[in-house]
Amino acid sequence: MLKKLLIVAGLVGATALVVKKVKASSDERALWHEATTAPDLR
């Protein structure tokens, strides 16, 4: 039982790290896109 709980906790932790990395990458890509596109001066 304890072994299963540790495995589940490890998977949840790994998933949280992956989600955090993907979100950070997406946020950085959006920031670069905003910084490098021409301003809309209409």
mmCIF entry with sequence, helices, sheets and N, C-alpha, C, O atoms, coordinates in Angstrom:
data_MODEL
# 
_entry.id   MODEL 
# 
_entity.id                         1 
_entity.type                       polymer 
_entity.pdbx_number_of_molecules   1 
# 
_entity_poly.entity_id                      1 
_entity_poly.type                           'polypeptide(L)' 
_entity_poly.nstd_linkage                   no 
_entity_poly.nstd_monomer                   no 
_entity_poly.pdbx_seq_one_letter_code       MLKKLLIVAGLVGATALVVKKVKASSDERALWHEATTAPDLR 
_entity_poly.pdbx_seq_one_letter_code_can   MLKKLLIVAGLVGATALVVKKVKASSDERALWHEATTAPDLR 
_entity_poly.pdbx_strand_id                 A 
# 
loop_
_entity_poly_seq.entity_id 
_entity_poly_seq.num 
_entity_poly_seq.mon_id 
_entity_poly_seq.hetero 
1 1  MET n 
1 2  LEU n 
1 3  LYS n 
1 4  LYS n 
1 5  LEU n 
1 6  LEU n 
1 7  ILE n 
1 8  VAL n 
1 9  ALA n 
1 10 GLY n 
1 11 LEU n 
1 12 VAL n 
1 13 GLY n 
1 14 ALA n 
1 15 THR n 
1 16 ALA n 
1 17 LEU n 
1 18 VAL n 
1 19 VAL n 
1 20 LYS n 
1 21 LYS n 
1 22 VAL n 
1 23 LYS n 
1 24 ALA n 
1 25 SER n 
1 26 SER n 
1 27 ASP n 
1 28 GLU n 
1 29 ARG n 
1 30 ALA n 
1 31 LEU n 
1 32 TRP n 
1 33 HIS n 
1 34 GLU n 
1 35 ALA n 
1 36 THR n 
1 37 THR n 
1 38 ALA n 
1 39 PRO n 
1 40 ASP n 
1 41 LEU n 
1 42 ARG n 
# 
_struct_asym.id          A 
_struct_asym.entity_id   1 
# 
_struct_conf.conf_type_id            HELX_P 
_struct_conf.id                      HELX_P1 
_struct_conf.pdbx_PDB_helix_id       AA1 
_struct_conf.beg_label_comp_id       LEU 
_struct_conf.beg_label_asym_id       A 
_struct_conf.beg_label_seq_id        2 
_struct_conf.pdbx_beg_PDB_ins_code   ? 
_struct_conf.end_label_comp_id       THR 
_struct_conf.end_label_asym_id       A 
_struct_conf.end_label_seq_id        36 
_struct_conf.pdbx_end_PDB_ins_code   ? 
_struct_conf.beg_auth_comp_id        LEU 
_struct_conf.beg_auth_asym_id        A 
_struct_conf.beg_auth_seq_id         2 
_struct_conf.end_auth_comp_id        THR 
_struct_conf.end_auth_asym_id        A 
_struct_conf.end_auth_seq_id         36 
_struct_conf.pdbx_PDB_helix_class    1 
_struct_conf.details                 ? 
_struct_conf.pdbx_PDB_helix_length   35 
# 
_struct_conf_type.id          HELX_P 
_struct_conf_type.criteria    ? 
_struct_conf_type.reference   ? 
# 
loop_
_atom_site.group_PDB 
_atom_site.id 
_atom_site.type_symbol 
_atom_site.label_atom_id 
_atom_site.label_alt_id 
_atom_site.label_comp_id 
_atom_site.label_asym_id 
_atom_site.label_entity_id 
_atom_site.label_seq_id 
_atom_site.pdbx_PDB_ins_code 
_atom_site.Cartn_x 
_atom_site.Cartn_y 
_atom_site.Cartn_z 
_atom_site.occupancy 
_atom_site.B_iso_or_equiv 
_atom_site.pdbx_formal_charge 
_atom_site.auth_seq_id 
_atom_site.auth_comp_id 
_atom_site.auth_asym_id 
_atom_site.auth_atom_id 
_atom_site.pdbx_PDB_model_num 
ATOM 1   N N  . MET A 1 1  ? 0.823  -1.199 0.000   1.00 0.00 ? 1  MET A N  1 
ATOM 2   C CA . MET A 1 1  ? 0.000  0.000  0.000   1.00 0.00 ? 1  MET A CA 1 
ATOM 3   C C  . MET A 1 1  ? 0.873  1.272  0.000   1.00 0.00 ? 1  MET A C  1 
ATOM 4   O O  . MET A 1 1  ? 0.630  2.202  -0.768  1.00 0.00 ? 1  MET A O  1 
ATOM 5   N N  . LEU A 1 2  ? 1.865  1.290  0.853   1.00 0.00 ? 2  LEU A N  1 
ATOM 6   C CA . LEU A 1 2  ? 2.743  2.464  0.936   1.00 0.00 ? 2  LEU A CA 1 
ATOM 7   C C  . LEU A 1 2  ? 3.525  2.655  -0.364  1.00 0.00 ? 2  LEU A C  1 
ATOM 8   O O  . LEU A 1 2  ? 3.763  3.783  -0.795  1.00 0.00 ? 2  LEU A O  1 
ATOM 9   N N  . LYS A 1 3  ? 3.918  1.547  -0.980  1.00 0.00 ? 3  LYS A N  1 
ATOM 10  C CA . LYS A 1 3  ? 4.664  1.619  -2.231  1.00 0.00 ? 3  LYS A CA 1 
ATOM 11  C C  . LYS A 1 3  ? 3.809  2.260  -3.322  1.00 0.00 ? 3  LYS A C  1 
ATOM 12  O O  . LYS A 1 3  ? 4.302  3.082  -4.094  1.00 0.00 ? 3  LYS A O  1 
ATOM 13  N N  . LYS A 1 4  ? 2.527  1.888  -3.390  1.00 0.00 ? 4  LYS A N  1 
ATOM 14  C CA . LYS A 1 4  ? 1.613  2.475  -4.381  1.00 0.00 ? 4  LYS A CA 1 
ATOM 15  C C  . LYS A 1 4  ? 1.433  3.968  -4.131  1.00 0.00 ? 4  LYS A C  1 
ATOM 16  O O  . LYS A 1 4  ? 1.396  4.765  -5.068  1.00 0.00 ? 4  LYS A O  1 
ATOM 17  N N  . LEU A 1 5  ? 1.324  4.330  -2.872  1.00 0.00 ? 5  LEU A N  1 
ATOM 18  C CA . LEU A 1 5  ? 1.151  5.747  -2.518  1.00 0.00 ? 5  LEU A CA 1 
ATOM 19  C C  . LEU A 1 5  ? 2.373  6.560  -2.928  1.00 0.00 ? 5  LEU A C  1 
ATOM 20  O O  . LEU A 1 5  ? 2.237  7.672  -3.438  1.00 0.00 ? 5  LEU A O  1 
ATOM 21  N N  . LEU A 1 6  ? 3.563  6.011  -2.710  1.00 0.00 ? 6  LEU A N  1 
ATOM 22  C CA . LEU A 1 6  ? 4.790  6.710  -3.110  1.00 0.00 ? 6  LEU A CA 1 
ATOM 23  C C  . LEU A 1 6  ? 4.880  6.834  -4.630  1.00 0.00 ? 6  LEU A C  1 
ATOM 24  O O  . LEU A 1 6  ? 5.320  7.863  -5.144  1.00 0.00 ? 6  LEU A O  1 
ATOM 25  N N  . ILE A 1 7  ? 4.469  5.798  -5.344  1.00 0.00 ? 7  ILE A N  1 
ATOM 26  C CA . ILE A 1 7  ? 4.492  5.856  -6.810  1.00 0.00 ? 7  ILE A CA 1 
ATOM 27  C C  . ILE A 1 7  ? 3.531  6.920  -7.312  1.00 0.00 ? 7  ILE A C  1 
ATOM 28  O O  . ILE A 1 7  ? 3.872  7.702  -8.200  1.00 0.00 ? 7  ILE A O  1 
ATOM 29  N N  . VAL A 1 8  ? 2.333  6.952  -6.748  1.00 0.00 ? 8  VAL A N  1 
ATOM 30  C CA . VAL A 1 8  ? 1.340  7.951  -7.160  1.00 0.00 ? 8  VAL A CA 1 
ATOM 31  C C  . VAL A 1 8  ? 1.846  9.355  -6.831  1.00 0.00 ? 8  VAL A C  1 
ATOM 32  O O  . VAL A 1 8  ? 1.711  10.267 -7.647  1.00 0.00 ? 8  VAL A O  1 
ATOM 33  N N  . ALA A 1 9  ? 2.420  9.532  -5.656  1.00 0.00 ? 9  ALA A N  1 
ATOM 34  C CA . ALA A 1 9  ? 2.953  10.847 -5.272  1.00 0.00 ? 9  ALA A CA 1 
ATOM 35  C C  . ALA A 1 9  ? 4.078  11.268 -6.219  1.00 0.00 ? 9  ALA A C  1 
ATOM 36  O O  . ALA A 1 9  ? 4.169  12.438 -6.589  1.00 0.00 ? 9  ALA A O  1 
ATOM 37  N N  . GLY A 1 10 ? 4.923  10.335 -6.608  1.00 0.00 ? 10 GLY A N  1 
ATOM 38  C CA . GLY A 1 10 ? 6.001  10.638 -7.551  1.00 0.00 ? 10 GLY A CA 1 
ATOM 39  C C  . GLY A 1 10 ? 5.464  11.039 -8.908  1.00 0.00 ? 10 GLY A C  1 
ATOM 40  O O  . GLY A 1 10 ? 5.960  11.978 -9.529  1.00 0.00 ? 10 GLY A O  1 
ATOM 41  N N  . LEU A 1 11 ? 4.439  10.319 -9.372  1.00 0.00 ? 11 LEU A N  1 
ATOM 42  C CA . LEU A 1 11 ? 3.838  10.666 -10.670 1.00 0.00 ? 11 LEU A CA 1 
ATOM 43  C C  . LEU A 1 11 ? 3.180  12.034 -10.632 1.00 0.00 ? 11 LEU A C  1 
ATOM 44  O O  . LEU A 1 11 ? 3.290  12.807 -11.583 1.00 0.00 ? 11 LEU A O  1 
ATOM 45  N N  . VAL A 1 12 ? 2.496  12.335 -9.538  1.00 0.00 ? 12 VAL A N  1 
ATOM 46  C CA . VAL A 1 12 ? 1.855  13.654 -9.410  1.00 0.00 ? 12 VAL A CA 1 
ATOM 47  C C  . VAL A 1 12 ? 2.912  14.757 -9.390  1.00 0.00 ? 12 VAL A C  1 
ATOM 48  O O  . VAL A 1 12 ? 2.740  15.798 -10.024 1.00 0.00 ? 12 VAL A O  1 
ATOM 49  N N  . GLY A 1 13 ? 3.990  14.532 -8.671  1.00 0.00 ? 13 GLY A N  1 
ATOM 50  C CA . GLY A 1 13 ? 5.073  15.514 -8.619  1.00 0.00 ? 13 GLY A CA 1 
ATOM 51  C C  . GLY A 1 13 ? 5.712  15.727 -9.981  1.00 0.00 ? 13 GLY A C  1 
ATOM 52  O O  . GLY A 1 13 ? 5.965  16.864 -10.378 1.00 0.00 ? 13 GLY A O  1 
ATOM 53  N N  . ALA A 1 14 ? 5.974  14.640 -10.700 1.00 0.00 ? 14 ALA A N  1 
ATOM 54  C CA . ALA A 1 14 ? 6.576  14.746 -12.030 1.00 0.00 ? 14 ALA A CA 1 
ATOM 55  C C  . ALA A 1 14 ? 5.638  15.468 -12.986 1.00 0.00 ? 14 ALA A C  1 
ATOM 56  O O  . ALA A 1 14 ? 6.078  16.302 -13.777 1.00 0.00 ? 14 ALA A O  1 
ATOM 57  N N  . THR A 1 15 ? 4.358  15.154 -12.919 1.00 0.00 ? 15 THR A N  1 
ATOM 58  C CA . THR A 1 15 ? 3.376  15.819 -13.771 1.00 0.00 ? 15 THR A CA 1 
ATOM 59  C C  . THR A 1 15 ? 3.322  17.310 -13.473 1.00 0.00 ? 15 THR A C  1 
ATOM 60  O O  . THR A 1 15 ? 3.233  18.125 -14.391 1.00 0.00 ? 15 THR A O  1 
ATOM 61  N N  . ALA A 1 16 ? 3.373  17.670 -12.203 1.00 0.00 ? 16 ALA A N  1 
ATOM 62  C CA . ALA A 1 16 ? 3.348  19.086 -11.826 1.00 0.00 ? 16 ALA A CA 1 
ATOM 63  C C  . ALA A 1 16 ? 4.569  19.815 -12.389 1.00 0.00 ? 16 ALA A C  1 
ATOM 64  O O  . ALA A 1 16 ? 4.451  20.949 -12.854 1.00 0.00 ? 16 ALA A O  1 
ATOM 65  N N  . LEU A 1 17 ? 5.734  19.176 -12.349 1.00 0.00 ? 17 LEU A N  1 
ATOM 66  C CA . LEU A 1 17 ? 6.940  19.806 -12.895 1.00 0.00 ? 17 LEU A CA 1 
ATOM 67  C C  . LEU A 1 17 ? 6.828  20.002 -14.400 1.00 0.00 ? 17 LEU A C  1 
ATOM 68  O O  . LEU A 1 17 ? 7.217  21.046 -14.922 1.00 0.00 ? 17 LEU A O  1 
ATOM 69  N N  . VAL A 1 18 ? 6.300  19.003 -15.096 1.00 0.00 ? 18 VAL A N  1 
ATOM 70  C CA . VAL A 1 18 ? 6.150  19.113 -16.552 1.00 0.00 ? 18 VAL A CA 1 
ATOM 71  C C  . VAL A 1 18 ? 5.174  20.233 -16.898 1.00 0.00 ? 18 VAL A C  1 
ATOM 72  O O  . VAL A 1 18 ? 5.436  21.026 -17.803 1.00 0.00 ? 18 VAL A O  1 
ATOM 73  N N  . VAL A 1 19 ? 4.053  20.304 -16.186 1.00 0.00 ? 19 VAL A N  1 
ATOM 74  C CA . VAL A 1 19 ? 3.059  21.353 -16.451 1.00 0.00 ? 19 VAL A CA 1 
ATOM 75  C C  . VAL A 1 19 ? 3.670  22.727 -16.195 1.00 0.00 ? 19 VAL A C  1 
ATOM 76  O O  . VAL A 1 19 ? 3.434  23.665 -16.957 1.00 0.00 ? 19 VAL A O  1 
ATOM 77  N N  . LYS A 1 20 ? 4.445  22.847 -15.136 1.00 0.00 ? 20 LYS A N  1 
ATOM 78  C CA . LYS A 1 20 ? 5.094  24.126 -14.813 1.00 0.00 ? 20 LYS A CA 1 
ATOM 79  C C  . LYS A 1 20 ? 6.072  24.537 -15.916 1.00 0.00 ? 20 LYS A C  1 
ATOM 80  O O  . LYS A 1 20 ? 6.112  25.701 -16.312 1.00 0.00 ? 20 LYS A O  1 
ATOM 81  N N  . LYS A 1 21 ? 6.867  23.571 -16.414 1.00 0.00 ? 21 LYS A N  1 
ATOM 82  C CA . LYS A 1 21 ? 7.822  23.869 -17.496 1.00 0.00 ? 21 LYS A CA 1 
ATOM 83  C C  . LYS A 1 21 ? 7.098  24.294 -18.764 1.00 0.00 ? 21 LYS A C  1 
ATOM 84  O O  . LYS A 1 21 ? 7.508  25.253 -19.417 1.00 0.00 ? 21 LYS A O  1 
ATOM 85  N N  . VAL A 1 22 ? 6.025  23.592 -19.120 1.00 0.00 ? 22 VAL A N  1 
ATOM 86  C CA . VAL A 1 22 ? 5.285  23.909 -20.340 1.00 0.00 ? 22 VAL A CA 1 
ATOM 87  C C  . VAL A 1 22 ? 4.661  25.292 -20.234 1.00 0.00 ? 22 VAL A C  1 
ATOM 88  O O  . VAL A 1 22 ? 4.690  26.058 -21.197 1.00 0.00 ? 22 VAL A O  1 
ATOM 89  N N  . LYS A 1 23 ? 4.095  25.623 -19.072 1.00 0.00 ? 23 LYS A N  1 
ATOM 90  C CA . LYS A 1 23 ? 3.482  26.934 -18.886 1.00 0.00 ? 23 LYS A CA 1 
ATOM 91  C C  . LYS A 1 23 ? 4.538  28.037 -18.967 1.00 0.00 ? 23 LYS A C  1 
ATOM 92  O O  . LYS A 1 23 ? 4.302  29.074 -19.588 1.00 0.00 ? 23 LYS A O  1 
ATOM 93  N N  . ALA A 1 24 ? 5.684  27.824 -18.354 1.00 0.00 ? 24 ALA A N  1 
ATOM 94  C CA . ALA A 1 24 ? 6.758  28.823 -18.399 1.00 0.00 ? 24 ALA A CA 1 
ATOM 95  C C  . ALA A 1 24 ? 7.237  29.021 -19.830 1.00 0.00 ? 24 ALA A C  1 
ATOM 96  O O  . ALA A 1 24 ? 7.489  30.150 -20.250 1.00 0.00 ? 24 ALA A O  1 
ATOM 97  N N  . SER A 1 25 ? 7.362  27.943 -20.572 1.00 0.00 ? 25 SER A N  1 
ATOM 98  C CA . SER A 1 25 ? 7.792  28.038 -21.966 1.00 0.00 ? 25 SER A CA 1 
ATOM 99  C C  . SER A 1 25 ? 6.768  28.800 -22.799 1.00 0.00 ? 25 SER A C  1 
ATOM 100 O O  . SER A 1 25 ? 7.124  29.633 -23.633 1.00 0.00 ? 25 SER A O  1 
ATOM 101 N N  . SER A 1 26 ? 5.510  28.509 -22.567 1.00 0.00 ? 26 SER A N  1 
ATOM 102 C CA . SER A 1 26 ? 4.441  29.184 -23.299 1.00 0.00 ? 26 SER A CA 1 
ATOM 103 C C  . SER A 1 26 ? 4.407  30.676 -22.962 1.00 0.00 ? 26 SER A C  1 
ATOM 104 O O  . SER A 1 26 ? 4.255  31.517 -23.848 1.00 0.00 ? 26 SER A O  1 
ATOM 105 N N  . ASP A 1 27 ? 4.548  30.994 -21.682 1.00 0.00 ? 27 ASP A N  1 
ATOM 106 C CA . ASP A 1 27 ? 4.552  32.400 -21.266 1.00 0.00 ? 27 ASP A CA 1 
ATOM 107 C C  . ASP A 1 27 ? 5.731  33.151 -21.883 1.00 0.00 ? 27 ASP A C  1 
ATOM 108 O O  . ASP A 1 27 ? 5.579  34.287 -22.331 1.00 0.00 ? 27 ASP A O  1 
ATOM 109 N N  . GLU A 1 28 ? 6.904  32.518 -21.905 1.00 0.00 ? 28 GLU A N  1 
ATOM 110 C CA . GLU A 1 28 ? 8.074  33.171 -22.485 1.00 0.00 ? 28 GLU A CA 1 
ATOM 111 C C  . GLU A 1 28 ? 7.900  33.374 -23.986 1.00 0.00 ? 28 GLU A C  1 
ATOM 112 O O  . GLU A 1 28 ? 8.277  34.417 -24.520 1.00 0.00 ? 28 GLU A O  1 
ATOM 113 N N  . ARG A 1 29 ? 7.331  32.385 -24.668 1.00 0.00 ? 29 ARG A N  1 
ATOM 114 C CA . ARG A 1 29 ? 7.093  32.502 -26.109 1.00 0.00 ? 29 ARG A CA 1 
ATOM 115 C C  . ARG A 1 29 ? 6.111  33.634 -26.391 1.00 0.00 ? 29 ARG A C  1 
ATOM 116 O O  . ARG A 1 29 ? 6.299  34.392 -27.342 1.00 0.00 ? 29 ARG A O  1 
ATOM 117 N N  . ALA A 1 30 ? 5.072  33.757 -25.578 1.00 0.00 ? 30 ALA A N  1 
ATOM 118 C CA . ALA A 1 30 ? 4.098  34.840 -25.761 1.00 0.00 ? 30 ALA A CA 1 
ATOM 119 C C  . ALA A 1 30 ? 4.750  36.201 -25.520 1.00 0.00 ? 30 ALA A C  1 
ATOM 120 O O  . ALA A 1 30 ? 4.462  37.165 -26.230 1.00 0.00 ? 30 ALA A O  1 
ATOM 121 N N  . LEU A 1 31 ? 5.620  36.276 -24.526 1.00 0.00 ? 31 LEU A N  1 
ATOM 122 C CA . LEU A 1 31 ? 6.304  37.533 -24.235 1.00 0.00 ? 31 LEU A CA 1 
ATOM 123 C C  . LEU A 1 31 ? 7.219  37.931 -25.388 1.00 0.00 ? 31 LEU A C  1 
ATOM 124 O O  . LEU A 1 31 ? 7.244  39.097 -25.780 1.00 0.00 ? 31 LEU A O  1 
ATOM 125 N N  . TRP A 1 32 ? 7.972  36.975 -25.938 1.00 0.00 ? 32 TRP A N  1 
ATOM 126 C CA . TRP A 1 32 ? 8.837  37.272 -27.074 1.00 0.00 ? 32 TRP A CA 1 
ATOM 127 C C  . TRP A 1 32 ? 8.020  37.686 -28.292 1.00 0.00 ? 32 TRP A C  1 
ATOM 128 O O  . TRP A 1 32 ? 8.419  38.579 -29.038 1.00 0.00 ? 32 TRP A O  1 
ATOM 129 N N  . HIS A 1 33 ? 6.892  37.042 -28.487 1.00 0.00 ? 33 HIS A N  1 
ATOM 130 C CA . HIS A 1 33 ? 6.039  37.405 -29.618 1.00 0.00 ? 33 HIS A CA 1 
ATOM 131 C C  . HIS A 1 33 ? 5.561  38.848 -29.477 1.00 0.00 ? 33 HIS A C  1 
ATOM 132 O O  . HIS A 1 33 ? 5.574  39.619 -30.437 1.00 0.00 ? 33 HIS A O  1 
ATOM 133 N N  . GLU A 1 34 ? 5.140  39.195 -28.266 1.00 0.00 ? 34 GLU A N  1 
ATOM 134 C CA . GLU A 1 34 ? 4.669  40.558 -28.020 1.00 0.00 ? 34 GLU A CA 1 
ATOM 135 C C  . GLU A 1 34 ? 5.801  41.568 -28.193 1.00 0.00 ? 34 GLU A C  1 
ATOM 136 O O  . GLU A 1 34 ? 5.583  42.663 -28.712 1.00 0.00 ? 34 GLU A O  1 
ATOM 137 N N  . ALA A 1 35 ? 7.004  41.205 -27.764 1.00 0.00 ? 35 ALA A N  1 
ATOM 138 C CA . ALA A 1 35 ? 8.138  42.141 -27.811 1.00 0.00 ? 35 ALA A CA 1 
ATOM 139 C C  . ALA A 1 35 ? 8.673  42.324 -29.229 1.00 0.00 ? 35 ALA A C  1 
ATOM 140 O O  . ALA A 1 35 ? 9.256  43.363 -29.539 1.00 0.00 ? 35 ALA A O  1 
ATOM 141 N N  . THR A 1 36 ? 8.480  41.328 -30.090 1.00 0.00 ? 36 THR A N  1 
ATOM 142 C CA . THR A 1 36 ? 9.094  41.395 -31.423 1.00 0.00 ? 36 THR A CA 1 
ATOM 143 C C  . THR A 1 36 ? 8.120  41.726 -32.534 1.00 0.00 ? 36 THR A C  1 
ATOM 144 O O  . THR A 1 36 ? 8.543  41.883 -33.680 1.00 0.00 ? 36 THR A O  1 
ATOM 145 N N  . THR A 1 37 ? 6.846  41.839 -32.247 1.00 0.00 ? 37 THR A N  1 
ATOM 146 C CA . THR A 1 37 ? 5.890  42.209 -33.300 1.00 0.00 ? 37 THR A CA 1 
ATOM 147 C C  . THR A 1 37 ? 5.771  43.727 -33.364 1.00 0.00 ? 37 THR A C  1 
ATOM 148 O O  . THR A 1 37 ? 5.975  44.422 -32.369 1.00 0.00 ? 37 THR A O  1 
ATOM 149 N N  . ALA A 1 38 ? 5.448  44.215 -34.516 1.00 0.00 ? 38 ALA A N  1 
ATOM 150 C CA . ALA A 1 38 ? 5.303  45.651 -34.704 1.00 0.00 ? 38 ALA A CA 1 
ATOM 151 C C  . ALA A 1 38 ? 4.062  46.133 -33.936 1.00 0.00 ? 38 ALA A C  1 
ATOM 152 O O  . ALA A 1 38 ? 3.044  45.442 -33.901 1.00 0.00 ? 38 ALA A O  1 
ATOM 153 N N  . PRO A 1 39 ? 4.151  47.293 -33.336 1.00 0.00 ? 39 PRO A N  1 
ATOM 154 C CA . PRO A 1 39 ? 2.985  47.817 -32.597 1.00 0.00 ? 39 PRO A CA 1 
ATOM 155 C C  . PRO A 1 39 ? 1.858  48.191 -33.567 1.00 0.00 ? 39 PRO A C  1 
ATOM 156 O O  . PRO A 1 39 ? 2.093  48.575 -34.713 1.00 0.00 ? 39 PRO A O  1 
ATOM 157 N N  . ASP A 1 40 ? 0.660  48.065 -33.074 1.00 0.00 ? 40 ASP A N  1 
ATOM 158 C CA . ASP A 1 40 ? -0.524 48.410 -33.880 1.00 0.00 ? 40 ASP A CA 1 
ATOM 159 C C  . ASP A 1 40 ? -0.834 49.881 -33.625 1.00 0.00 ? 40 ASP A C  1 
ATOM 160 O O  . ASP A 1 40 ? -1.386 50.230 -32.582 1.00 0.00 ? 40 ASP A O  1 
ATOM 161 N N  . LEU A 1 41 ? -0.478 50.743 -34.577 1.00 0.00 ? 41 LEU A N  1 
ATOM 162 C CA . LEU A 1 41 ? -0.610 52.181 -34.375 1.00 0.00 ? 41 LEU A CA 1 
ATOM 163 C C  . LEU A 1 41 ? -1.800 52.773 -35.140 1.00 0.00 ? 41 LEU A C  1 
ATOM 164 O O  . LEU A 1 41 ? -1.718 53.880 -35.673 1.00 0.00 ? 41 LEU A O  1 
ATOM 165 N N  . ARG A 1 42 ? -2.877 52.039 -35.184 1.00 0.00 ? 42 ARG A N  1 
ATOM 166 C CA . ARG A 1 42 ? -4.072 52.551 -35.883 1.00 0.00 ? 42 ARG A CA 1 
ATOM 167 C C  . ARG A 1 42 ? -4.791 53.592 -35.099 1.00 0.00 ? 42 ARG A C  1 
ATOM 168 O O  . ARG A 1 42 ? -5.809 54.114 -35.553 1.00 0.00 ? 42 ARG A O  1 
# 
